[in-house]
Amino acid sequence: MTNNTARYKFSFMKTDSLAARLNIAMNMAGMTQGALAKASGVSQPTIWRLTKGQAAGSRKLVDIAAALNVNVEWLAKGQGEMQGPSTKEGFSHTTPAASDVPVWTLAGKTSETVTTPNGVRAKKTWRAYLIDRNSGCAEATAGSIVIVDTEIPPESGDLVIARVHERISVYRYLEGPSNGFLTVDDPRLPAVELSSSAELIGVAIFLIRDLRR
């Protein structure tokens, strides 16, 4: 009975989502997000998104399941036993859902996805970015996820994602006589004119905030 205490402890908890199953497995293993990231080789922001239900899945679930000593098909889909012999010979990443948006970084498109709020159908022109530090705009705090449309034209006052001097962050767009400008909430900081070193990526259409910050 002692060896199975954790399983009984979590038997009453709902396991109908990837986030719920991942949190249960982490609790049983006594692993924090940071410890799991280190053990699985998966970035901590990805672990955070998965535990919050803000990512539909990850191609790294095999590595995460191995680090937690659980079956990957149980973790990914709730199929089979949590631990013990696997019911499948292998596991492949599920087909992306219509509400999945690929996560991008400065290096380009990653294998991770996030789910749009309320399951809104995603467009091919949408990208998701994780804000890893507080931006200059109060709405986009560290830990926020911003989904942008890379094709719609910005209007003055829009929140946008832009690359400035090899860093991606959130700015507020301001129309100008030529290229437009990127601004932040602090009026003491000068506006940055769009150029080859200050590139507009897309207009924010969804902002998912980490309310703990």
C-alpha positions as CSV (number, residue, x, y, z in Angstrom):
1,M,0.0,0.0,0.0
2,T,2.8,2.4,0.8
3,N,4.3,2.2,-2.7
4,N,0.9,3.0,-4.3
5,T,-0.1,5.9,-2.0
6,A,0.5,8.5,-4.6
7,R,-1.8,6.7,-7.1
8,Y,-4.6,6.6,-4.6
9,K,-4.0,10.2,-3.6
10,F,-4.7,11.4,-7.2
11,S,-7.3,8.9,-8.1
12,F,-10.1,11.3,-7.6
13,M,-8.6,14.1,-9.7
14,K,-9.8,14.7,-13.3
15,T,-7.4,13.5,-15.9
16,D,-9.4,14.5,-19.0
17,S,-6.7,17.0,-20.3
18,L,-3.0,16.9,-21.0
19,A,-2.5,19.7,-18.5
20,A,-4.3,17.7,-15.7
21,R,-2.3,14.5,-16.4
22,L,1.0,16.4,-16.6
23,N,0.4,18.1,-13.2
24,I,-0.6,14.8,-11.6
25,A,2.5,13.1,-12.9
26,M,4.7,16.0,-11.8
27,N,3.2,15.8,-8.3
28,M,3.6,12.1,-8.1
29,A,7.3,12.4,-9.2
30,G,7.8,15.4,-6.9
31,M,9.2,17.4,-9.8
32,T,9.0,21.2,-10.3
33,Q,8.7,22.7,-13.7
34,G,12.4,23.6,-13.6
35,A,13.4,20.1,-12.6
36,L,11.3,18.5,-15.3
37,A,12.7,20.9,-17.9
38,K,16.2,19.8,-16.9
39,A,15.4,16.1,-16.8
40,S,13.6,16.1,-20.1
41,G,15.6,18.6,-22.1
42,V,12.5,20.6,-22.8
43,S,12.5,24.3,-22.2
44,Q,10.8,25.5,-19.0
45,P,8.5,27.9,-20.9
46,T,7.2,24.9,-22.9
47,I,6.6,23.0,-19.6
48,W,4.8,26.0,-18.2
49,R,2.5,26.2,-21.2
50,L,1.7,22.5,-21.0
51,T,0.9,22.6,-17.3
52,K,-1.4,25.7,-17.9
53,G,-3.3,24.1,-20.8
54,Q,-2.0,26.8,-23.1
55,A,-0.3,24.3,-25.4
56,A,-2.2,21.6,-27.3
57,G,0.8,19.3,-27.2
58,S,4.4,18.9,-28.0
59,R,6.6,16.6,-30.0
60,K,8.7,16.4,-26.8
61,L,6.0,14.5,-24.9
62,V,8.1,11.3,-25.3
63,D,11.0,12.9,-23.4
64,I,8.7,14.4,-20.8
65,A,7.0,11.1,-20.2
66,A,10.3,9.3,-19.9
67,A,11.5,11.9,-17.3
68,L,8.3,11.4,-15.3
69,N,8.4,7.6,-15.7
70,V,4.9,7.5,-17.1
71,N,3.5,6.0,-20.4
72,V,3.5,8.6,-23.2
73,E,0.1,7.5,-24.6
74,W,-1.4,8.0,-21.1
75,L,0.2,11.4,-20.8
76,A,-0.7,12.6,-24.3
77,K,-4.2,11.1,-24.7
78,G,-5.2,9.5,-21.4
79,Q,-5.1,6.1,-22.9
80,G,-3.9,3.0,-21.1
81,E,-2.2,2.8,-17.7
82,M,-0.3,5.7,-16.2
83,Q,2.6,3.5,-15.4
84,G,3.7,-0.1,-16.2
85,P,4.0,-1.8,-19.6
86,S,3.0,0.4,-22.5
87,T,0.0,-0.6,-24.6
88,K,1.6,0.7,-27.8
89,E,4.8,0.0,-29.6
90,G,5.4,3.6,-30.5
91,F,3.9,7.0,-30.3
92,S,3.5,9.8,-32.9
93,H,2.6,13.4,-32.3
94,T,-1.1,14.0,-32.8
95,T,-2.3,15.9,-35.9
96,P,-2.4,19.6,-35.0
97,A,-5.9,20.8,-34.2
98,A,-7.6,23.6,-36.1
99,S,-7.1,25.8,-33.0
100,D,-3.3,25.2,-32.8
101,V,-0.9,28.1,-33.5
102,P,2.8,27.4,-33.9
103,V,5.2,29.0,-31.5
104,W,8.0,31.1,-32.9
105,T,11.2,32.4,-31.5
106,L,13.9,34.6,-32.8
107,A,15.4,31.5,-34.4
108,G,12.2,30.7,-36.3
109,K,9.3,28.3,-36.1
110,T,9.5,25.7,-33.3
111,S,7.7,22.3,-33.0
112,E,5.5,23.6,-30.2
113,T,2.0,24.9,-30.4
114,V,-0.5,26.9,-28.3
115,T,-4.3,26.7,-28.4
116,T,-6.3,29.7,-29.3
117,P,-8.7,31.1,-26.6
118,N,-12.1,29.4,-26.8
119,G,-10.9,27.1,-29.6
120,V,-11.1,29.9,-32.3
121,R,-10.0,28.5,-35.6
122,A,-6.4,29.5,-36.3
123,K,-5.2,31.0,-39.6
124,K,-2.0,30.1,-41.4
125,T,-0.8,33.6,-40.9
126,W,-0.9,33.4,-37.1
127,R,2.1,32.9,-34.9
128,A,2.5,32.7,-31.1
129,Y,5.3,34.2,-29.1
130,L,6.2,33.7,-25.4
131,I,7.2,36.9,-23.7
132,D,10.1,35.8,-21.4
133,R,10.5,39.2,-19.7
134,N,8.4,42.2,-19.0
135,S,7.9,44.3,-22.1
136,G,7.6,48.0,-22.2
137,C,3.8,47.6,-22.5
138,A,1.9,47.0,-19.3
139,E,-0.5,44.5,-20.9
140,A,2.2,42.1,-21.9
141,T,4.0,40.9,-18.7
142,A,6.6,38.2,-18.5
143,G,5.1,34.8,-19.1
144,S,2.4,36.2,-21.5
145,I,1.7,34.5,-24.8
146,V,0.9,36.7,-27.7
147,I,-0.7,35.4,-30.8
148,V,-0.2,37.7,-33.8
149,D,-1.4,37.9,-37.4
150,T,1.5,38.5,-39.7
151,E,-0.6,39.8,-42.6
152,I,-3.1,42.4,-41.3
153,P,-1.8,46.0,-41.4
154,P,-1.3,47.7,-38.0
155,E,-3.2,50.8,-36.9
156,S,-2.1,53.4,-34.4
157,G,-2.4,52.1,-30.9
158,D,-2.2,48.4,-31.8
159,L,-0.1,46.1,-29.8
160,V,2.4,44.4,-32.1
161,I,5.3,41.9,-31.9
162,A,8.5,43.3,-33.4
163,R,12.2,42.4,-33.6
164,V,14.4,45.2,-32.5
165,H,18.2,44.7,-32.4
166,E,17.9,40.8,-32.3
167,R,15.3,40.8,-29.6
168,I,11.6,40.0,-30.0
169,S,9.1,41.9,-27.7
170,V,5.8,43.7,-27.6
171,Y,5.4,47.3,-28.6
172,R,2.6,49.7,-29.4
173,Y,2.5,50.8,-33.0
174,L,2.3,54.5,-34.0
175,E,1.6,55.6,-37.5
176,G,4.3,57.8,-39.1
177,P,4.8,59.7,-42.3
178,S,6.8,56.8,-43.8
179,N,7.5,53.5,-42.0
180,G,5.7,53.9,-38.7
181,F,7.1,53.7,-35.1
182,L,7.3,51.4,-32.2
183,T,6.6,52.8,-28.8
184,V,6.3,51.7,-25.2
185,D,4.3,53.0,-22.2
186,D,7.2,55.0,-20.7
187,P,7.1,58.4,-22.5
188,R,10.8,58.9,-21.5
189,L,11.8,56.3,-24.0
190,P,12.1,57.4,-27.6
191,A,10.0,55.8,-30.3
192,V,11.8,53.5,-32.7
193,E,11.3,53.9,-36.4
194,L,10.6,50.7,-38.3
195,S,13.7,49.7,-40.4
196,S,15.9,46.8,-41.2
197,S,17.0,46.6,-37.5
198,A,13.4,47.2,-36.2
199,E,11.1,44.8,-38.0
200,L,7.4,44.5,-37.5
201,I,6.4,40.9,-37.2
202,G,2.6,41.0,-36.6
203,V,-0.4,42.6,-35.0
204,A,-1.5,41.1,-31.7
205,I,-4.9,39.5,-31.9
206,F,-4.8,37.4,-28.7
207,L,-3.0,38.1,-25.4
208,I,-2.9,35.2,-22.9
209,R,-1.5,36.5,-19.6
210,D,0.1,34.7,-16.7
211,L,-2.1,36.2,-14.0
212,R,0.3,35.2,-11.2
213,R,2.8,37.9,-12.2
